[in-house]
Amino acid sequence: MALTRNDLLSLEEYSDQRNEFRKKVMAHKANRRLHIGEHVALYFESKLTMQYQIQEMLRIEKIFDAAGIQEELDAYNPLIPNGNGWRATMMLEYVDPEQRKRCLAELKGIEDTLWFGTDKQGKRRFTPKVNPDLERSTEEKTSAVHFVFWDFTEEEKKEILAAKQWYFGIDHPNYGPISVLVDGSLKVELEKEIG
């Protein structure tokens, strides 16, 4: 499942194909986004979204040496789903900078209240690992970006796939409790990743 150098385009090839590749990725991403309320969104990652991230980083930083490419692969490969769960980027989205600053302080710890469940109240709840390998929040505020990893056992995957409804929710006192139903193309995409 991990990306290798062979999966990547050279800087020249990527420059030639970038517009078409970007359109493909944006269409793919549209089916992999979930809003939980007005200001929190989960963007479920995939091999394609991570290839795009790496290609963009290589382009922006003009990285073409083997060590630099490997460094980017090592940074982004952990965000590719491994067949046992999901990887998502959790974004706290505020347009106004002052509101963002205030809300990030009010929502300190929100990342630790995120859950996935097979009922609306989250009685059967699965909590993700948040920001493995790096601390994203401070004592004063949460970060606007968090990386969340759900990993399931074989039994849990069977249970989840058999469930009629799926929900993602947040229980932070300054944001929730709130839960949203997962359906349509997003549910299909997520089922594929653990099925």
C-alpha positions as CSV (number, residue, x, y, z in Angstrom):
1,M,0.0,0.0,0.0
2,A,2.9,2.4,0.6
3,L,4.1,4.7,-2.1
4,T,7.6,4.2,-3.5
5,R,9.8,6.4,-5.8
6,N,8.5,4.3,-8.7
7,D,5.0,5.6,-8.1
8,L,6.0,9.2,-8.4
9,L,6.4,11.3,-11.5
10,S,9.6,13.2,-12.2
11,L,9.4,17.0,-11.6
12,E,9.2,17.4,-15.4
13,E,6.5,14.8,-15.9
14,Y,4.5,16.2,-13.0
15,S,4.7,19.7,-14.4
16,D,3.3,18.5,-17.7
17,Q,0.5,16.4,-16.1
18,R,-0.2,18.6,-13.0
19,N,-3.5,20.2,-14.1
20,E,-5.1,16.9,-15.1
21,F,-3.7,15.1,-12.1
22,R,-5.1,17.8,-9.8
23,K,-8.5,17.6,-11.4
24,K,-8.5,13.8,-10.8
25,V,-7.4,14.2,-7.1
26,M,-10.0,17.0,-6.4
27,A,-12.8,14.8,-7.8
28,H,-11.5,11.9,-5.6
29,K,-11.3,14.1,-2.5
30,A,-14.9,15.4,-3.0
31,N,-16.1,11.9,-2.1
32,R,-13.9,11.6,0.9
33,R,-14.9,14.7,3.0
34,L,-17.2,14.8,6.0
35,H,-18.3,18.0,7.8
36,I,-19.1,17.6,11.5
37,G,-21.0,20.8,12.2
38,E,-20.0,24.1,10.7
39,H,-16.3,24.2,11.5
40,V,-14.9,20.7,11.6
41,A,-14.2,18.6,8.6
42,L,-12.6,15.2,8.2
43,Y,-10.7,14.6,4.9
44,F,-10.1,10.9,4.5
45,E,-6.8,10.2,3.0
46,S,-5.9,7.6,0.4
47,K,-2.9,6.5,-1.6
48,L,-3.9,9.0,-4.4
49,T,-4.3,12.0,-2.0
50,M,-0.9,11.2,-0.5
51,Q,0.7,10.9,-3.9
52,Y,-0.7,14.3,-4.7
53,Q,0.7,15.8,-1.4
54,I,4.1,14.3,-2.1
55,Q,4.2,15.5,-5.7
56,E,3.2,19.0,-4.6
57,M,5.9,19.1,-1.9
58,L,8.5,17.9,-4.4
59,R,7.4,20.5,-6.9
60,I,7.2,23.4,-4.4
61,E,10.5,22.5,-2.7
62,K,12.2,21.5,-6.0
63,I,13.2,18.2,-4.5
64,F,14.7,15.7,-7.0
65,D,17.5,13.9,-5.1
66,A,16.8,10.4,-3.8
67,A,17.3,11.3,-0.1
68,G,14.9,14.2,-0.3
69,I,12.3,12.1,-2.1
70,Q,12.6,9.3,0.5
71,E,12.2,11.9,3.3
72,E,8.8,12.9,1.8
73,L,7.7,9.3,1.3
74,D,8.6,8.5,4.9
75,A,6.6,11.6,6.1
76,Y,3.4,10.8,4.1
77,N,3.3,7.0,3.8
78,P,1.9,6.6,7.4
79,L,-1.2,8.6,6.2
80,I,-2.1,6.0,3.7
81,P,-4.8,3.6,4.9
82,N,-3.4,0.1,5.4
83,G,-6.6,-2.0,4.9
84,N,-7.2,-2.2,8.7
85,G,-8.7,1.3,9.2
86,W,-8.9,4.9,8.1
87,R,-6.6,7.9,8.0
88,A,-8.0,11.4,8.0
89,T,-6.9,14.9,8.4
90,M,-9.2,16.8,10.9
91,M,-9.4,20.4,10.0
92,L,-10.9,23.2,12.2
93,E,-12.0,25.7,9.6
94,Y,-12.6,29.3,10.4
95,V,-12.3,32.1,7.7
96,D,-12.0,35.0,10.2
97,P,-8.5,35.0,11.8
98,E,-9.8,36.5,15.1
99,Q,-12.6,33.9,15.3
100,R,-10.1,31.2,14.5
101,K,-7.7,32.3,17.3
102,R,-10.6,32.5,19.9
103,C,-12.1,29.2,18.9
104,L,-8.9,27.2,18.8
105,A,-8.4,28.3,22.5
106,E,-12.1,27.4,23.3
107,L,-11.8,24.0,21.6
108,K,-8.6,22.9,23.2
109,G,-8.7,19.1,23.3
110,I,-11.4,18.7,20.7
111,E,-9.3,16.2,18.8
112,D,-9.6,13.8,21.8
113,T,-13.4,13.9,21.7
114,L,-13.7,12.7,18.1
115,W,-15.3,9.3,17.6
116,F,-16.8,6.9,15.1
117,G,-19.8,4.7,16.0
118,T,-22.4,2.4,14.6
119,D,-25.2,4.3,16.4
120,K,-26.1,8.0,16.6
121,Q,-25.3,8.3,20.3
122,G,-21.9,6.6,19.9
123,K,-22.7,3.9,22.4
124,R,-20.6,1.5,20.2
125,R,-17.7,3.9,19.8
126,F,-14.3,3.7,18.2
127,T,-11.8,6.5,19.0
128,P,-8.9,7.3,16.8
129,K,-5.2,7.7,17.6
130,V,-4.6,11.4,17.3
131,N,-1.4,12.9,15.9
132,P,0.8,9.9,16.3
133,D,4.4,10.8,16.6
134,L,3.8,14.6,17.1
135,E,2.1,16.9,19.4
136,R,-0.2,19.4,17.6
137,S,-1.8,21.2,20.5
138,T,-0.4,23.5,23.2
139,E,-1.6,24.3,26.7
140,E,-3.3,27.4,25.3
141,K,-5.0,26.1,22.2
142,T,-5.7,23.2,19.9
143,S,-4.2,23.1,16.4
144,A,-6.3,23.8,13.3
145,V,-5.0,20.5,11.8
146,H,-4.9,17.0,13.3
147,F,-4.1,13.6,11.9
148,V,-6.4,10.9,13.1
149,F,-5.9,7.1,12.6
150,W,-8.6,4.5,13.2
151,D,-7.3,0.9,13.3
152,F,-9.7,-2.0,13.6
153,T,-9.3,-5.7,14.4
154,E,-10.8,-8.2,12.0
155,E,-13.8,-8.7,14.3
156,E,-14.4,-4.9,14.5
157,K,-14.2,-4.6,10.7
158,K,-16.9,-7.3,10.4
159,E,-19.0,-5.6,13.0
160,I,-18.6,-2.2,11.3
161,L,-19.4,-3.5,7.8
162,A,-22.5,-5.3,9.1
163,A,-23.8,-2.1,10.8
164,K,-26.7,-0.4,9.0
165,Q,-25.6,3.1,9.9
166,W,-22.3,4.8,10.7
167,Y,-21.8,8.1,12.5
168,F,-18.9,10.3,13.3
169,G,-19.2,12.6,16.3
170,I,-17.5,15.1,18.6
171,D,-18.3,15.4,22.3
172,H,-16.4,18.6,23.1
173,P,-18.5,20.8,25.5
174,N,-17.8,23.9,23.4
175,Y,-18.7,22.2,20.1
176,G,-21.0,19.3,20.7
177,P,-22.2,16.8,21.4
178,I,-22.8,16.4,17.7
179,S,-22.9,13.4,15.4
180,V,-23.4,13.1,11.7
181,L,-24.6,10.2,9.6
182,V,-22.2,8.8,7.0
183,D,-23.8,7.7,3.8
184,G,-23.5,7.8,0.0
185,S,-20.2,7.9,-1.7
186,L,-18.2,8.5,1.4
187,K,-19.6,5.3,3.1
188,V,-18.8,3.3,-0.1
189,E,-15.2,4.7,-0.1
190,L,-14.7,3.9,3.6
191,E,-16.2,0.4,3.2
192,K,-13.7,-0.4,0.5
193,E,-10.8,0.4,2.8
194,I,-11.8,-2.1,5.5
195,G,-13.7,-4.6,3.4
